[in-house]
Amino acid sequence: MTAIASKGLEAWRRGDFETLERFLDPDVEWFWFEPGDWDCHNRDDVMRILRERYEQGFAKGRLEFQDGGQDALIVVAHPSEIGGAEWPAEVATVMRFRGGKVVSMQDYPTMAEARDAVPAS
């Protein structure tokens, strides 16, 4: 899963959205800390947000990968380093995989909260 996520995120960093899209299941979902307008319910929604974040410069940000247990990976980003103080200092996203594709992403305010959300490996 780390290899799949790394390849997808590297494609995003290059602005290669065609390659990035192939790593996402058509029904992929992506949820913020709390339900709201930002939530994504399919690949088109996710790609729209990823394009926006790319244009805002977030693809250049520092990322850390942590094991998330079976079929999951935790990716930690530091949005405030790129976007400034109005952005969170840390966001930990639990990415779940099936059949070599990302099927869901759930954001948490911290790595500790993301770890609490996944079963122990």
Steps between C-alpha positions, in 0.01 A plus 500: 500500500785739569624446145156572353455811714853621424449464124164678516632783714807539278270531198310772690826682581582504125150612406445171314129472573439232238735262681367603841142427398591136423586444866150598616196272498208663311296494824781628725387714792697765689372651824627795704507501883129581512235447230456798270517651153865398460419126511557302179274214388667385177819522296391821323450673838840382625674606180340846520637551853843361408521738203405793725759402762762458228430853370527630859849344528422223748655230276841637605431435868674253726329160538559214740376142455398277789366144500124499543450127539347265247416674171558847648766767513518824697638800313589801713515845339589840647275746313595809703857471370364584152170680559580697813351522846137469385572140399545214751851425620437129441247287315520120512308319228414132529503363146333162443575281201326223311619340178800732476287817510413755766137444604473742791682778679412639842676806639581543869646802679800303631698183444390377844132528405563322170683219680210466745265458202680200348525152649835403647723320248 
